[in-house]
Amino acid sequence: MNNFFSVLAVCLLLMSTAAKAAGPDAATQALIEQLRLVEAEQPVRESPGWKRPEKIVVMIPSARWGVRDELLESLEKVSDGIEIVTVTGQDFTDEKVAILQEAEVILGICSPQLIRTAKKLHWLQYFGTGVDRCLMSPEAQGADFILTNAQHTAGPPIAEHVIAMLMTLTRNLQYFHHLQQEQVWQRPPDTPSPMIEIGGKTMLVVGLGGIGTEVARRAAALGMRVIATRRSVREGPDFVEYVGLSDELLELAAQADVVVNTLPLTRETTGIFGREFFAAVKQGAYFISIGRGKNTDNAELIAALKNGRLAGAGLDVTDPEPLTKGHELWSLPNVIITPHISYMTDRGFERNRLVITENLRRYINGERMLNVVDIERGY
């Protein structure tokens, strides 16, 4: 009888271990492969200070209140019985501060105040992608925690937004929509820019990360020649003809009929699209920006649009945001502006949920994390 119970105990232990070590479900694995999500080089269990968490703090921004229950249900399935504490909203009340001061694992926002408050933080999973507002703050200098984000998950809708802007500009749809509102039937040549075909034209993707790769994929499928830049490596997918380094930007801009900004905001990329860039860009090119508004010098952009250096621009990001009333960019006929909404999609939450849940499972089990941000580089 004693042998029976001993064998049973061993079997239960093995079953429990196998359950904890189970990999991602089919939907998550498919997403990882589709978006080419990157794993950390080392398992998180090898990082200093890692241990199985006793508590998980989920800080849910007000924008995500509508999916709160679904998200928590997903997290609980992989939490292995660990207590999940929810903190709703982004204001720092005394009660929230008390919770955050003891938190080692936080899923939610990334802000200077949170970094300043969470002194015991070991891992922060940011629900969004761009971490510049967090990492360019003094509080983040020398920060010693693991930061992961939702990079790549917004790639598909943002890439479609880029193509939509490009098609609108090259077919002058914004101009004709205005005429439609005025009930005017008027054909070219009275349009802000020439009507062109994009097949065979060259697109330069500046910043060939997760989003840039999705932009490049769609441009190549439409028959465009795609070139790109990356910060430190020349590697890229087969549908990108050439990948240059950051210092080749001006040389490649001279070849491009369309330039797409997909850069994060760092100290190095602030104002990178300025006088020197617009002087180098191919005459009559289109400029589309979905990275960060501060990547671009507004005065130089406006000058390039007015003197014909650029045929048009599509801006989903501006500096400042929101763009102030009366700003000259609003009134230029060859500019399309959308209010930083290119990431919005009916499928965005599902991708976010899968990545956040999978990272929690991996952290608890000490595995290789997805989408680890290099805090020093800022992305």
N, C-alpha and C positions, 0 to 999 in steps of 0.2 A: 504493500500500500504506500509506504514511504517513497519507494522508487517511482510509483505512479505520479505522486504529487510533485516529485522533483523534476520528472520529465515534462509534466504539464507546465510547471513554472518556467522551465527553459523555453518551451514552445511559445508561451505567452510573451516572454521577453523578446524572443526572436521576431515574433509577429509585430510587437510594438516597435522594435527597432526598424523593421522593414517599412512599417507605415510612416515613421518619421522620415526615413530616407527616400521615400517615394518621390519621384521626380514630378515635373509639371504635368498638368492634365493635357489632353490632346489640343484643346483650344489655345492654351498658353504656349505650348510647344510650336504650334503652327504660327502664332503671332511672332514668336522669337525668330523663327526662320524667315518669315515674310519681311519683317522690318530689320533683320540682321542686328538684333540687339546684342550688345557686347557684354561678355562676362568679364569679371575681374580676373586678373592673372592668378591670384591666390585665394583660397577659401577664407571666408571671414573669420573662421575659428583661429586662424594663424595671426590675426591682427591683435596688437597689444590691447588688453582690456576687454576682449570679447568674452562673454559668458551667456548662457541661456537667460534671457530676460525674465524678470519676475512680474513685470508689468509693461503693457504697451499703451502709450498715450496716442490717441487719434485726435488731431486738432482739425476739425472740419470747418472750412470757410463757409460763410453764409451762401456763397454761390452754389455750394454743393449740398445744401440742406435737402433738396428734393430727392437725392440719391443716397442719403445717409443710411437708411435701413438696409438697402441692398449692399452697400459697401461693407457695413459692419457684419452682415451675415456672411459675406465672402471671407472676410478676415477671420472670423470666428472658426471657420472650417479648417483653417491651417494653424490656428493659434495654439493647438495642443494643450488646451486648458489654461493657458496663461491669461491673467486678468487683462481685459481691455477697458481702458478709461477714456471716455469721450469728452472732449472739450469743444464746445460749439462757439463759432465766431472767432474773431481775431483780436478782440480787445483783451487787454491784460488786467483782469480784475485780481484782487488779492487771492481769491480762491484758485484761480488759474495759475497764478505765479507760484503758489505753494505746490501745485501739482508738477509744474514744469521744472521747478528747481531740483526735484528728485528724479526726473525722468532720464532714463538711459536710452530709450527708444521712442522716437516721435515720428508719426506719420502725419503729414499735413503741409503747413506753410514753412517757408524759409524767410526769416526776416532778421534784421540786426537785433531787434528787441528779444526775439526768441533765443538767438545765440547768446546774448548777454545774460539771459535769465537761466537757461538750461545748462548749469555748470557741470552736470554729470553726464551730459549727452555723449553717447557713443555712436549712434546711427540716427540720421535724419533722412526720411524718405519724403522728398518734396513732390506734391501732387502735380505741379506744373513742369515746364521745361526750362525757360530762361531763369538763371539764378543770379543775374548781374546785380539786381537791387539788394540781394543778400550778400554776395561775396565781394562787392566793391566797397563795402562799408568797413570802417575801422575795426568793428567787432569781429570781422572774419579774418583779420590778419593774424596768421599763426594759429588758426583754428585747428583743433585736434579731434576731429570726429569724421566718420564716414558719411558722405553725402551722396545720395542717389536721387535721380529725378525721372521724369517721364519722357526723356528725349526719345525721338523717333516715333512716338505714338501719334503725334500730330502731323507726321510727314505726309500721309495721303491727302487729307483735306487741304493742307497748305499748298501742296504741289498743284492740286486742282485749281486753287485760287490763283496761283501764278499763271497757269495756262489760261484761265478765264480772263485775267487782266490783259495778258498778251493778245489774245484773240480780240478783245474789246478794242484795244488800241490799234491793232493792225487793220481792223475792219471798220474803225471809227464808229463803233456801235453807240458810244456815249453821245456822240454828236447827233446821230440819227434818232436816238431816243428823245433827245431834246426837241428835235424837229417834230417828232410824233406828238409830243405834249402840246406843241404849238399848232398842230394840224397842218404842217407844211410839207409838201412833197418836193424835195430838192435833191438833185443828184450831184455827185462830184463834178468839177474839182474843188468846190468850196468846202473843203474839209480841213481839220486842223493838221493832219499829217497824211502822207500818201497811203493808199490801200495796197498792202503787200501780202504775198504768200509766205508762210514761215518755212515751208518745206525747202530744204537745202540751205537755209540760213544757219548761222553759227550762234549758239548760246553759250555764254560764259557763266558758270555757276561759281560764285565766290563763296567758298566754305562748303566743301563736299562732305558734310556730315550726314546724319540721318535724313533731315529734311531736304538738303541739297541733292542727295542721291535720288529721292523720290521725284524731285523736280526734273532731274536729268533723265530719269527713266521715261517720263511722259514726253519730254521734248524729243528724245531719240525716237520714241514710238511714232511721233508725228513727222518724222523725216528730217529732223534737225541734226546738224553736227554739234556735238556737245564737248566742250572743254571745261576745265575746272581748276580751282586752286584749293590746296589744303595747307595746313600750317607746317607740318613736319614730314609728311610721307607722300610719295607719288602714287600710292596704290589707289585703284578705283575699279568699278565694275566695267564689264566689257562694252557697255553702251556709252562710256565716256572715252572719247578718242585720245585725250591727253590730259594728264593731271600735273599741274605745275605747283611749285611752292609759293608761299606768300609773296616773296620778292619778285615774282614774275607777273604780278597783277597788271602792271601798266602795259607790258608787252602783249599779254593776252587780251587786254581790253581793246587794243587796236585792231584785233581780228574779229571782235564780236558784234553781231547785229543786235543782240539782246544780252544785257547783263542782269543777273539776278543776285541780289544780296541776301544770303542766308546765314550771315555771320552772327555769332553771339556778340554781346557787348563786353569788351575788356578794355584795359588801358591801351592796348596795341591797336584795337579796331575802332576806337572812338575817332570820328572824323576821317576815316580812311578814304571815303568817297568825297574828296575835296577838289581843290583847284587842279592839282597835278593829275588826278584821275580823270576828271572831265576834259582836260586838255589832251589826254592820251586816248580817250575812247573813240571808237570809230564814228565818223561823221554820220548822223542820221540814225544812230542806235537808239534802242529803247532801254530804259532802266526800270527795273522792278525791285522793290524792297519789301521783304517780309522778315528781315532780321531784327534790327533795332533802329529806332529813329536817330539815335545819336551816332550811328555809323556814318551818317551823311551830313555834310555841311550844306545847310539849306540855301544859303546865299549863292553858293557855287552851283547847286542844282538848278535853282531858278534861272541863273545866268545862262546855263547850258540849254535849258528849255526855251528860253526867249531868243537866243542867238542862233538856234537851229542845230547846235551840236547834237542835241538829243531830239529825236522825233516825238518822244512822249515818255511819260513815267506813270507807273502804277505803284501806289504807296499804301501798304496796309499798316505801316508804322511811321510815325512822324516824331519830330522834336519841336515843341513839346507835345505831350498827349494829355488831354485832347488838344488838337490844333486850335489855336486861338481864333476867334472871329476876326475877320478882316485880314487874316494872313494871306499873302499873295498866292500861295499854292492853291487855295480854294478856287481862285478865279481863272487860273490858266486853262485854256481850252484843251490842251493836250495832256492833262493830268487826270488820273482817276485816284480817288482817295476812299479807302474803307477804314473804319474805326477799330483797327487791331482785332479783327474777327476772323482772320483766315483759318485759324485752328478749329473753328466751330463746325460741328458735324453731328449727325444723328448717331454716329458710332464711336464718338470720342470717349464717353464714359466707360464703355465696355473695354476698350483698349487700356485705359488707365487702370481700371479695376483689376484686370488680369495681371498687369505688370506690378502694381502695388502689392497684390496678394501673393504673387510668386516671390517677390523680394522678401516679404515677411516670412514665408515658408523657408526660404534659403537662409535668412538670418538666424532663425530659431535653430536650424539644423547645422549652422556653421559652414554653409556652402559658398560657392562663388556668386557674388552679387551681380545684378544686372544694372547697367547705366550708372556706373560709379563716376562721379564728377571729380575732376582734378581741381581741388580747391585753389591751388596756387595759380593755375592757368585760367580758371574761371569758367570752365565748361567741361 
